[in-house]
Amino acid sequence: MVNVTRHDAVGASFLKSVDWNGTTFSGVKVHYRRWFNQRASVETALGVPTSGATGVLGLVKISPVNWVGLALRPTLLRYDYPGERRHFDASAGLEFSGPPALVASTLGLIGVLVHAFSGVR
């Protein structure tokens, strides 16, 4: 994201999603962030799938500090294949950035590798 004023930032993101059953889609989102001070912000995003489905992708995130945010990601999709199906999903959780994200990502990767090579199925 790029700060365009002292309190406003805009940006875009690309995503790729793979479901447990092998369903995939890609999408793009346009983001807007409002800074309340140097640490706290609220962010919204709206996007569309670019392949595999049609629909709307959303985001609302509140960040009381730079490196931690509480996010809600609603998604409404319609898959383009025989037996068309609509799918509404919403995920919520904590998001980390900066050094906490690096630590969490590294620990997650280690956990995935340990599970993958442990032979547990």
C-alpha positions in Angstrom: 0.0 0.0 0.0 1.0 3.6 -0.6 0.3 6.5 1.7 -1.4 9.2 -0.5 -2.1 11.6 2.4 -1.1 11.7 6.1 -4.1 9.6 7.0 -5.0 7.7 3.8 -3.3 4.8 2.0 -4.4 2.8 -1.1 -3.2 -0.4 -2.7 -4.0 -3.6 -4.5 -3.5 -7.3 -3.9 -3.6 -10.5 -5.9 -4.7 -13.8 -4.3 -4.8 -17.4 -5.1 -7.1 -19.7 -3.1 -7.1 -23.5 -3.1 -9.8 -25.3 -1.2 -9.3 -28.7 0.5 -11.4 -30.4 -2.2 -9.1 -28.9 -4.9 -11.4 -26.0 -6.0 -9.3 -23.0 -6.9 -9.8 -19.4 -7.8 -7.7 -16.2 -8.2 -8.7 -12.7 -7.5 -7.7 -9.0 -7.2 -8.7 -6.5 -4.5 -8.4 -2.8 -4.1 -7.5 -1.6 -0.6 -8.1 1.6 1.4 -6.6 2.2 4.8 -7.4 5.1 7.1 -4.6 5.9 9.7 -5.9 7.3 13.0 -2.3 7.9 14.2 1.1 6.4 13.5 0.0 3.0 14.8 -3.7 2.5 14.6 -5.8 2.1 11.4 -8.8 0.6 9.8 -8.7 -1.0 6.3 -11.3 -2.1 3.8 -10.9 -3.9 0.5 -13.2 -5.0 -2.2 -12.4 -7.3 -5.1 -13.4 -9.8 -7.7 -12.2 -13.3 -8.7 -10.2 -13.3 -11.9 -10.5 -17.1 -12.6 -12.4 -20.1 -11.5 -15.4 -18.2 -10.0 -17.4 -15.0 -10.2 -18.5 -13.0 -7.1 -17.3 -10.5 -4.5 -14.3 -10.6 -2.1 -14.2 -8.3 0.9 -12.1 -7.3 3.9 -12.6 -5.2 7.0 -9.6 -5.0 9.3 -9.0 -3.0 12.5 -5.4 -2.6 13.6 -4.9 -1.0 17.0 -1.1 -1.3 16.5 1.1 -1.6 13.4 1.9 -5.3 13.6 -1.5 -6.8 14.7 -4.9 -6.5 13.2 -8.3 -8.1 13.6 -9.7 -9.0 10.2 -13.0 -10.2 8.7 -13.0 -11.5 5.2 -16.4 -12.1 3.6 -16.5 -13.9 0.3 -19.5 -14.7 -2.0 -18.6 -16.9 -5.0 -20.3 -18.7 -7.8 -18.2 -21.4 -9.4 -18.3 -21.6 -13.2 -18.6 -25.4 -13.9 -21.4 -27.9 -14.4 -23.6 -28.2 -11.3 -23.0 -24.5 -10.6 -22.8 -23.7 -6.9 -22.8 -20.6 -4.8 -20.6 -20.3 -1.8 -20.6 -17.8 1.0 -17.7 -17.8 3.4 -16.4 -15.5 6.0 -13.2 -15.9 7.9 -12.1 -13.9 10.9 -8.9 -13.8 12.8 -5.7 -12.0 13.9 -3.3 -10.9 11.2 0.4 -10.1 11.9 2.9 -8.1 9.9 6.5 -7.1 10.4 8.6 -9.1 12.8 5.7 -10.9 14.4 4.5 -12.1 11.0 8.0 -13.4 10.2 8.1 -15.4 13.4 4.5 -16.8 13.0 5.2 -17.7 9.3 8.4 -19.5 10.2 6.8 -21.4 13.0 3.9 -22.3 10.7 6.2 -23.5 8.0 8.1 -25.7 10.5 4.8 -27.2 11.7 3.7 -28.0 8.1 7.1 -29.6 7.3 7.1 -31.7 10.6 3.6 -32.9 9.8 4.4 -33.6 6.2 7.5 -35.7 7.0 6.2 -37.4 10.2 4.1 -39.9 8.3 0.9 -38.9 10.2 -2.1 -39.0 7.9 
